[in-house]
Amino acid sequence: MKMTQSPTFKAFSEPLVKNNPVFIQSLGICSALAVTVQLKTAIVMALAMTSVTAFSNLTISAMRNVIPRNVRMIVELSVIASLVILADEILRAYFYDISKQLSVFVGLIITNCIVMGRAETYALGNPPIRSFMDGLGNGAGYGLVLVTVAFIRELFGAGKLLGFPVVPQFFYDHGYMNMGFMQLAPAAFIIIGLLVWLQKSIVKG
Amino acid sequence: MVRMLKKLFNTTRPHFESGGKLEKLHPLFDAIETVAFAPALTTKADTHVRDSLDLKRFMTFVILSLMPPFFYGIYNTGCQTGLASGLDMGFVPVMLRGAWVVMPMLMVSYSVGLFWEILFASVRRHKISEGFLVTGLLFPMTLPPTTPLWQIAVGISFGVVIGKEIFGGTGRNILNPALTARAFLFFAYPANMSGDRVWTVVRNTGSQAVDAVTAATPLALAPLAASGEAMSKILTDAGYTFQRLFIGYLPGSIGETSALMILMGAAFLLITGVANYRIMIGGVLGVLAVAYPGYLINLSSGGEAASMFSVHPTWHLVMGSFAFGIVYMATDPVSAPGMNLSRWIYGFAIGALTVMIRVFNPAYPEGVMLSILFMNLFAPLIDHFVIKVRLGKRIPNV
């Protein structure tokens, strides 16, 4: 069997675009609005989210045969919560500034429906490696949206990318202006809407 | 002449019909042809209402009704520029100067908007909608004359694509596209859309070099009033008398300054039956219903309440762009509700909200745009409940 058709690979590739958690399931919208003003925070958030989803899927999938069904939510939550605390501590230790900017949103990964959703629907019924890949794929799909939205917002809203000015002074001298609207949360809503439109017209059926 | 035109259309038609070379541009051909001649199409489906007022004639009436404020806007823009930069104030130079400012804005709005219209019409294979001719004219009229042209292009793109085409084109938009475009510019480039410096275009004439003229509009003056001071006195001191506000000889967005011209347009719309009088009267009632109690309270309490309330309520009707909004924007047949009772409620709520935003929210001196957009969202809901009440009263068929 070719590698691209193995279930493990599919678990990773499908959530990237075709079954993207933000576009198709409309999950994780809240943080996608909040942390996408700058590209830097979006990338860090995407990485934190991807690692949490991947490892929570891995852990829960490894324990799936010993978790009693009626307390599975609590078990899942405690696994996710420990991972989120871990991610938060790492960020604080090594990227203190960004962690400051992300503020409460790292902690709020715990309430991000993507993590819980993947644990419930995928990790509880699939082997660990495949679940791990599924978590990676979902995190990356979410991250893809985050980075795209942040790219557009930072470029048009502040004229910068990753904090570096990219719109030449020449433009400003001739009357170009940054779009203040891009700094506001509704802009992220509209961009996500347009991206959904794009995704639906590319992936048909 | 007519025969020549007919011949021209007949000879070029085959190119645009299916199989022809320019098949993809058929919507464009169709749009031009139906400007000149009534379409020969007849409805093939079952029972339908016969009405000679099709969409194109309907929209033409709206455009005609927009002409008085439009030409007055050109004149006024030229006047304000002339006053600010000390130029010749004769009628012809003033009109030319105004046209020099307004016409490029109109052309950018039309050409960029039309580009999107044609793109969507060609991809989705529907006709180019005449509604755009109204949107493209309304939009520049709501803008300050100093708005840069590229911002107009961005704004109209947003209005046409996000405000209308995303929902399926004319007749399916939930928001007024021209106002959506304006709201977008308002939030995207606040520095160009409000404040004291944007209302007058300054032409530099060698001798005096001014970058911009600071001219507070009546609405911007209002929040500056100290409590207890009579607002109408401040306005009159600044030269804004009721008559002047009514005639519209003051800096402001291009089309909205003159309540007189807008009244003429409104009369035309009402006589031809294009706009609904319930929305307009409801709006005026809404303004008075909120402003009058506030005015009376202010009188009795010695002016301790919000300073905007000390203005005589009728001033609210002529200040800012309320007249323009309620006549041309709120009556948009697509985004306004369809039942008569809901039209009263809708108009009333727009008027009431406008005054509330003006009085209580110092961040937005003018509230017409936001209150119309807000009520656009509620239009289907109001209709829903009005229909529900109507159905509840019906005697059931036993």
HADDOCK unambig.tbl for C-alpha pairs under 7 A between the chains (distance, minus, plus):
assign (segid A and resid 179 and name CA) (segid B and resid 188 and name CA) 4.74 0.50 0.50
assign (segid A and resid 179 and name CA) (segid B and resid 189 and name CA) 5.91 0.50 0.50
assign (segid A and resid 180 and name CA) (segid B and resid 187 and name CA) 6.57 0.50 0.50
assign (segid A and resid 180 and name CA) (segid B and resid 188 and name CA) 4.52 0.50 0.50
assign (segid A and resid 180 and name CA) (segid B and resid 189 and name CA) 5.86 0.50 0.50
assign (segid A and resid 181 and name CA) (segid B and resid 187 and name CA) 5.18 0.50 0.50
assign (segid A and resid 181 and name CA) (segid B and resid 188 and name CA) 3.98 0.50 0.50
